[in-house]
Amino acid sequence: MTILSLLLVTTLQSPADRAIQSAVSAYADIRTAKATFEQTITNPLLGSTFRSRGEFEQSRPNKFAFRFTDPKGDVIVCDGRFVWVYLPASTPGRVNKAPCGGDQAGSLDLIGEFFSNPKERYAIGDGGAATVGERRTHIVLLTPKSKEAAFVRAKVWIEPTTGSLVQFEAVEPNGLSRLVRITSFTPNAAVSARAFTFAVPKGVKVVNIR
């Protein structure tokens, strides 16, 4: 392809296409990450809103860990084989265990879920420019092509100049809406293997979910 052809293709791309491509390029070489986040879960059926915050670690391709500071003690860990969801603040006495890659993982893989082959996996729409805090972003709308996806639609706020994921909102099949804002992100950070292990607390029931 000639330089002129490349320029023409770039010119014809929509802002959403350019934003998602910048994110794919930015995250392609990231193998590990540490981040902090704020999360808001809205249940329209119950009319409820639940807010939380915490720390995130990831080791690609299939390990991640969320440790919440508010509510303190809540943990979600994918050890490469299973996802462990332990939320004593809301469901004390039990931990859900499911295979990695299943619905329990949902949109929790902050890198892989949105930026691994997005054009093959999603119909991509343009949500326009938006400011999150003091950061200028572009909103990309994602509609999964597969009925097996963990969400039915999503909005992804991307910083166009860096390709950084700033915020995302995913609506799950049950109507639950999950809004996550990334407050800090360190790519290729040093992570410990211990971060991706989960020990079932004494007296806690394990519920297997397929």
N, C-alpha and C positions, 0 to 999 in steps of 0.2 A: 504494500500500500504506500502511495506517495505521500509526501508531507502535505500536499494540497488536499488529498483525500482525507487524511487524518484531521486537518483543520475543518473540512466540510462536515465530517461526522460529528466533531465536537460542537460545531455551530448548530447543527440540527438537533442535538440532544436537548431535552427539557432540563430546567433547573433541578428537578427531582432526580432525573437520570444522572446528572453530573454529581449531585450530592451523594447518591448511593454509591456511585463508582468511586468517589473520593474516600468513602468510608471503607469499601472493600479493599482498596489499596492501603489505607492506613492500618487496617487490622490484619492484613495478610501475614505479616511477619511477627505478630505478637503471639508468643507461646505461653506466657504467664501474665498475670495482672493482679493488682490490688486496687481497690476502690472504696469509696464511701458513698452512701446513697440515702435518699429519703423516698418513702413509698406511701402511696395512698390507695387503698382498696375500697371501691364503692360497690355496694350490693343494691341494685335498683329494686329488687323484689322486696327487700326488707327496709329499704330507705336508709341504710346505714353506711357510715364511712369510718374506716379504720386507718390510722396513720402510724407509721413506724419508721425507724432509721437504723442503720447499722453499717457493717463492714463486709466487704466482698473480696474473695480470693479465687483465682482460677488458674488451672494448669490444663492447657489444651492437650488432647482433644476432648476429654470427657470427665474432668474433675472440676468441681467448684464448691464453694462454701459461703453461706450467708450466716453471719453471726450478728444478731440484733443487739443493739445497745438500748433500744426502746421499742418494744418491751424487752427488758433484759432477760436473757436465758433462752429466747427463741432461737432455733438453729435449723438450717436447711443445708444438708451436705450431700453431694454426689461423689462417691468414692471410686467411680469408674465402672462399677457394676450396679449399684443400687443408689437410689435417692432416699435419704432419711429426712423426714419432716417432723420435727419435734417443736411443738408450740405450746409449752406449758401455761403461757399466759391466757390462752383461749381454750385449749383442749388438754388439760392436765391428765397425766396418767396414761398417755398413749403416744406412740410414735408410728407414723405411716412409713411403710417401706415399699418401694416400687422399683422396677427395673429402670436403669438410666435410659433416657430417650423416650420414656412414656409421658403420659399426661402430667404426672407429678412434677416433672422437670419444667413443664410449661414453657414460658418465655424467660426462664431464669438463666439460661446460657447467654450472657449479655453480648458475647461476640458472635457465636455460631448461629444463634437464632435468626438474626437479621442480615448478617453480612457473609454468609456462606451460600454462594450461588443464588443470590436474591432474584435475578431475572428469570431463572428457571423455576423458582419456587413460588413467586408472587406475581400478581398483577400490580404494577407500580403506578401510583397516582401522585399528583402534585398538590401539596397542601399549602403552598405559598411560604413567604418569609415570615419569621416570627422571632421575637426576642425573649430569651429565657434568662432572667437575671439581667446581666449586662452583656450576655453573649448573643451575637447575631447568628441565627440558625435558619435552616430551611426544613420544612416539614415534608416528609415522604410518607405517602399512604401505601400500606401493604395489605393486600388481600390474598390469603393463601389459595393456591390452586388445588391443593390436596384437602380432602374432607377429613383427613386424619390429623390435621394441624392442631396445635394446642390452643390457638386463638382463631377467631373468625375475621378479625380485622385489627390493624394496628396503625398507630402514628409514631413516626420516628423523627426526632428533632436532631439534625446533623449540622455541625459547624462546617460550612462549605470549604473554608480555606484549609482546614486541618483534617477533615473527615471524622472528627471526634463525635462520638455519641454523647449528646447532652441530656436527653430525656426520651422516654418512650411511654406510650400508653397502649395496652393490649386489652381487647375485649374477648373474654373466654366464651366457649359455647353456652355456658350456663348464665351468661349475661353479666358476670362479674367483670369489673373494670379495674385494671392494675396500672397505676401511673407511677413511674419510677424516674426520679431525677438523680443524675450522677453528680455528686458534689465534689469529688476528686477522683482522679484516675492516674495510676502509675503503670505504664506498660512494661512488660518484661522485668517485673520486680522479682526479687528473691522471695520464694515461698517455701514453706516447710511441708514435707509430706504429711506431717501430723495434722495439718490444717484440713486434710481431706479424709480423715477418719472420724467415725462416730461410735462412741461407746454407749450402749443402751443403759440409761440410769436404772438403778435397782428399784424394782417394783413397778416399772413402766411396761405396759403391754405393747407388743409389736403387732401392728395390723398390716397384713400383706395385701397390697393393692396391685392388680394386674392391669 
